[in-house]
Amino acid sequence: MKNNGCSKCDETSVEGRAYIDEKTGLLCVDLQSSVIPEGKDVLIPVVCTTCGSTTWKVKSTTEEED
């Protein structure tokens, strides 16, 4: 979800990794760098460190980069 009042999302957003917390069963995001397994497409959260809004993008190691 995007916070329309934040003007820094493009500048301060960082990629993280999503995981399920074992104790609560909740989807969580860790802002440490993510490792993409070879041959996989991975859904990655992109979090603005200013307002906390999160967008998602797919990173692929199966597609060739231009």
C-alpha positions in Angstrom: 0.0 0.0 0.0 1.3 3.4 -0.9 1.1 6.4 1.4 0.1 9.3 -0.9 1.5 11.9 1.6 5.0 10.6 1.4 7.4 12.2 -1.1 10.4 10.0 -0.3 9.1 6.6 -1.3 11.2 6.5 -4.5 14.3 7.6 -2.7 14.2 5.7 0.6 12.6 2.3 -0.4 14.7 -0.8 0.2 14.2 -4.4 -0.8 13.6 -6.9 1.9 12.6 -10.5 2.3 9.3 -11.9 3.3 8.9 -14.8 5.7 6.2 -16.4 7.9 6.9 -15.9 11.6 6.9 -19.4 13.2 5.4 -18.2 16.5 2.6 -16.1 15.2 2.0 -17.4 11.7 2.1 -13.8 10.4 3.7 -12.7 7.2 6.7 -10.5 8.1 9.3 -8.4 6.2 12.9 -8.3 7.1 14.8 -5.3 5.6 18.1 -7.2 5.3 19.2 -8.0 1.8 17.4 -11.0 0.3 19.0 -13.9 -1.4 17.3 -15.1 -4.6 17.6 -18.8 -5.2 18.9 -19.7 -8.6 16.2 -20.7 -11.1 13.4 -19.2 -9.1 11.0 -16.2 -9.4 10.7 -14.5 -6.1 8.1 -12.0 -4.8 10.1 -9.3 -3.0 8.7 -6.6 -0.7 9.9 -3.0 -1.3 9.5 -0.9 1.9 9.8 2.8 2.2 11.9 3.5 5.3 10.3 6.9 5.7 6.6 6.1 5.8 6.5 2.3 5.9 4.4 1.8 2.7 5.1 -1.5 1.0 5.0 -2.5 -2.7 5.8 -5.8 -4.2 7.9 -6.8 -7.2 9.0 -10.1 -8.8 12.7 -10.8 -9.3 13.5 -13.6 -11.6 16.8 -15.5 -12.1 15.2 -17.4 -15.0 14.8 -14.4 -17.3 17.7 -12.9 -19.1 18.4 -9.2 -18.3 18.7 -6.7 -21.1 
